[in-house]
Amino acid sequence: QVRLVESGGGLVQAGGSLRLSCAASGRTLSSYAMGWFRQAPGKEREFVAAIRWGAEYTYYADSVKGRFTVSRDNAQNTAYLQMNSLKPEDTAVYYCTAVQAWLMTTAGEYTYWGQGTQVTVSS
């Protein structure tokens, strides 16, 4: 069993930055691809970014490409999502997730989920 805990969310003005962290416990993350999803009120959970277990590949949704960067530190059992040039439409609860497969971009394909962290971008 893998337990994931996100942190780093908050309120930021448009154009600002936030860095989300996802700390894992229970098992090492080195054999898991890590994904980030987000869910805005009244909308479905959507894929944001993913990083392969060795960080050799990353993949982004078009809506965040060039603004967000996913990374990981397997020694610290932690994944990150650096979010720059934030827009009001980035406002959502952000979830960290893990799966032992690549490349998954739908929520149902992921095995483990964190509880989410709120990101609010004001205009």
VENNOR-V545400 format. One record per pair of residues at least 6 apart in sequence whose ideal C-beta (glycine too) atoms are under 8 Angstrom apart, sorted by the first residue. I is the first residue (numbers start at 1). J is the second residue. D is the distance in Angstrom with one decimal. If there is no record, write none. Layout:
# VENNOR-V545400
i & j & d
I & J & D
I & J & D
This chain:
# VENNOR-V545400
i & j & d
1 & 26 & 5.0
1 & 27 & 7.2
1 & 112 & 7.7
2 & 24 & 5.7
2 & 25 & 7.6
2 & 26 & 4.9
2 & 27 & 5.0
2 & 29 & 7.5
2 & 32 & 7.1
2 & 98 & 5.6
2 & 111 & 7.6
2 & 112 & 4.3
3 & 24 & 6.8
3 & 25 & 4.8
3 & 26 & 5.0
3 & 112 & 7.7
4 & 22 & 5.6
4 & 23 & 7.4
4 & 24 & 5.5
4 & 96 & 4.9
4 & 97 & 7.1
4 & 98 & 6.4
4 & 112 & 5.7
4 & 113 & 6.5
4 & 114 & 3.7
5 & 22 & 7.1
5 & 23 & 5.0
5 & 24 & 7.9
5 & 25 & 7.7
5 & 114 & 5.7
5 & 115 & 7.1
6 & 20 & 6.0
6 & 21 & 6.9
6 & 22 & 5.3
6 & 94 & 6.6
6 & 95 & 6.9
6 & 96 & 4.9
6 & 114 & 4.5
6 & 115 & 6.9
6 & 116 & 6.3
6 & 117 & 4.1
7 & 20 & 7.2
7 & 21 & 5.1
7 & 23 & 7.3
7 & 117 & 6.2
8 & 18 & 6.1
8 & 19 & 5.4
8 & 20 & 4.3
8 & 21 & 5.1
8 & 117 & 6.4
9 & 18 & 6.9
9 & 20 & 6.4
9 & 94 & 6.4
9 & 117 & 3.4
9 & 118 & 4.8
9 & 119 & 4.8
10 & 18 & 6.4
10 & 118 & 7.6
10 & 119 & 7.1
10 & 120 & 7.3
11 & 120 & 4.7
11 & 121 & 8.0
11 & 122 & 6.6
12 & 18 & 5.6
12 & 86 & 5.7
12 & 119 & 7.6
12 & 120 & 7.4
12 & 121 & 5.7
12 & 122 & 7.4
13 & 121 & 7.3
13 & 122 & 5.4
14 & 86 & 6.3
14 & 87 & 5.9
14 & 88 & 5.9
14 & 121 & 5.7
14 & 122 & 6.7
14 & 123 & 5.3
15 & 85 & 6.1
15 & 86 & 6.7
16 & 86 & 5.4
16 & 121 & 7.4
17 & 82 & 7.2
17 & 83 & 6.2
17 & 84 & 4.7
17 & 85 & 7.7
17 & 86 & 6.6
18 & 83 & 5.0
18 & 86 & 6.7
18 & 119 & 6.2
19 & 80 & 6.2
19 & 81 & 7.2
19 & 82 & 5.1
19 & 83 & 7.1
20 & 36 & 7.3
20 & 80 & 6.6
20 & 81 & 4.3
20 & 83 & 7.0
20 & 94 & 5.8
20 & 96 & 7.5
20 & 117 & 6.2
20 & 119 & 7.6
21 & 78 & 5.9
21 & 79 & 7.5
21 & 80 & 5.6
22 & 34 & 6.8
22 & 36 & 7.8
22 & 78 & 6.4
22 & 79 & 4.3
22 & 80 & 7.2
22 & 81 & 7.7
22 & 96 & 3.3
22 & 114 & 6.1
23 & 76 & 8.0
23 & 77 & 6.7
23 & 78 & 5.2
24 & 77 & 4.6
24 & 78 & 6.9
24 & 79 & 7.6
24 & 98 & 7.1
25 & 77 & 7.1
28 & 74 & 7.1
28 & 77 & 6.2
29 & 53 & 7.5
29 & 72 & 7.0
29 & 74 & 5.9
29 & 77 & 5.2
29 & 78 & 7.8
29 & 79 & 7.0
29 & 98 & 6.6
30 & 53 & 5.9
30 & 54 & 7.7
30 & 74 & 4.5
31 & 53 & 5.6
31 & 100 & 5.9
32 & 53 & 5.9
32 & 98 & 4.2
32 & 99 & 6.4
32 & 100 & 5.6
32 & 112 & 7.9
33 & 50 & 5.9
33 & 51 & 6.7
33 & 52 & 5.3
33 & 53 & 5.8
33 & 98 & 7.0
33 & 99 & 5.6
33 & 100 & 7.3
33 & 101 & 6.5
33 & 102 & 4.9
33 & 103 & 7.4
33 & 104 & 6.9
34 & 50 & 6.8
34 & 51 & 5.3
34 & 70 & 7.3
34 & 72 & 5.9
34 & 79 & 4.2
34 & 96 & 6.8
34 & 97 & 7.2
34 & 98 & 5.6
35 & 47 & 6.9
35 & 48 & 7.7
35 & 49 & 7.1
35 & 50 & 4.4
35 & 51 & 8.0
35 & 96 & 7.5
35 & 97 & 4.6
35 & 98 & 7.3
35 & 99 & 7.0
35 & 104 & 6.6
35 & 105 & 7.9
35 & 110 & 5.8
36 & 47 & 8.0
36 & 48 & 4.3
36 & 49 & 4.8
36 & 50 & 7.3
36 & 70 & 6.3
36 & 79 & 7.9
36 & 81 & 4.9
36 & 94 & 6.2
36 & 95 & 7.0
36 & 96 & 6.1
36 & 97 & 7.4
37 & 45 & 5.1
37 & 46 & 6.3
37 & 47 & 5.7
37 & 48 & 5.8
37 & 94 & 7.3
37 & 95 & 4.7
37 & 97 & 6.2
37 & 107 & 5.9
37 & 110 & 7.9
38 & 45 & 7.1
38 & 46 & 6.0
38 & 48 & 5.4
38 & 90 & 7.7
38 & 92 & 3.8
38 & 93 & 6.6
38 & 94 & 4.8
38 & 95 & 7.0
38 & 119 & 7.6
39 & 45 & 4.3
39 & 46 & 7.1
39 & 92 & 5.6
39 & 93 & 5.2
39 & 95 & 7.2
39 & 116 & 7.7
40 & 91 & 6.3
40 & 92 & 4.2
40 & 93 & 7.9
43 & 92 & 7.8
45 & 95 & 7.1
45 & 107 & 4.8
46 & 61 & 7.0
47 & 61 & 5.5
47 & 105 & 4.4
47 & 106 & 6.9
47 & 107 & 7.6
48 & 60 & 7.4
48 & 61 & 5.5
48 & 64 & 5.7
48 & 68 & 6.7
48 & 81 & 7.2
48 & 94 & 7.2
49 & 58 & 6.7
49 & 59 & 6.7
49 & 60 & 4.9
49 & 61 & 6.9
49 & 64 & 6.6
49 & 68 & 5.8
49 & 70 & 4.1
49 & 81 & 6.4
50 & 58 & 6.9
50 & 59 & 4.9
50 & 70 & 6.8
50 & 102 & 7.7
50 & 103 & 6.2
50 & 104 & 6.9
50 & 105 & 7.0
51 & 57 & 7.3
51 & 58 & 4.9
51 & 59 & 7.9
51 & 70 & 4.6
51 & 71 & 6.8
51 & 72 & 5.5
51 & 79 & 6.8
52 & 58 & 7.4
52 & 102 & 5.1
52 & 103 & 7.8
53 & 74 & 7.7
53 & 102 & 7.7
54 & 74 & 7.9
55 & 71 & 6.8
55 & 72 & 5.4
55 & 74 & 7.9
57 & 102 & 7.0
57 & 103 & 7.4
58 & 69 & 8.0
58 & 70 & 5.4
59 & 103 & 5.6
59 & 105 & 7.3
60 & 68 & 6.4
60 & 70 & 7.4
63 & 89 & 7.9
64 & 83 & 7.7
64 & 90 & 7.6
67 & 83 & 6.8
67 & 84 & 5.3
67 & 85 & 4.6
67 & 86 & 7.6
68 & 81 & 6.2
68 & 82 & 6.6
68 & 83 & 5.1
68 & 84 & 7.2
69 & 81 & 7.5
69 & 82 & 4.4
69 & 84 & 7.8
70 & 79 & 7.1
70 & 80 & 7.0
70 & 81 & 5.5
70 & 82 & 7.9
71 & 79 & 7.2
71 & 80 & 4.8
71 & 82 & 7.1
72 & 78 & 6.9
72 & 79 & 4.4
72 & 80 & 6.8
73 & 79 & 7.9
73 & 80 & 7.6
79 & 96 & 6.2
81 & 94 & 7.0
81 & 96 & 7.9
83 & 90 & 6.9
83 & 119 & 7.4
86 & 119 & 7.7
86 & 121 & 4.6
87 & 121 & 6.1
88 & 121 & 5.0
88 & 122 & 7.0
88 & 123 & 4.7
89 & 121 & 7.8
90 & 119 & 6.5
90 & 121 & 5.2
91 & 119 & 6.3
91 & 120 & 5.1
91 & 121 & 5.0
92 & 118 & 8.0
92 & 119 & 6.2
93 & 116 & 4.2
93 & 117 & 6.9
93 & 118 & 5.4
93 & 119 & 7.5
94 & 116 & 6.4
94 & 117 & 5.5
94 & 118 & 7.8
94 & 119 & 5.5
95 & 113 & 5.8
95 & 114 & 5.7
95 & 115 & 8.0
95 & 116 & 4.8
96 & 113 & 7.4
96 & 114 & 4.3
97 & 107 & 7.6
97 & 110 & 4.1
97 & 111 & 7.7
97 & 112 & 6.3
97 & 113 & 5.0
97 & 114 & 7.1
98 & 110 & 6.7
98 & 111 & 6.3
98 & 112 & 4.5
99 & 109 & 6.2
99 & 110 & 4.6
99 & 111 & 4.9
99 & 112 & 7.6
100 & 111 & 7.2
101 & 109 & 7.2
104 & 110 & 6.1
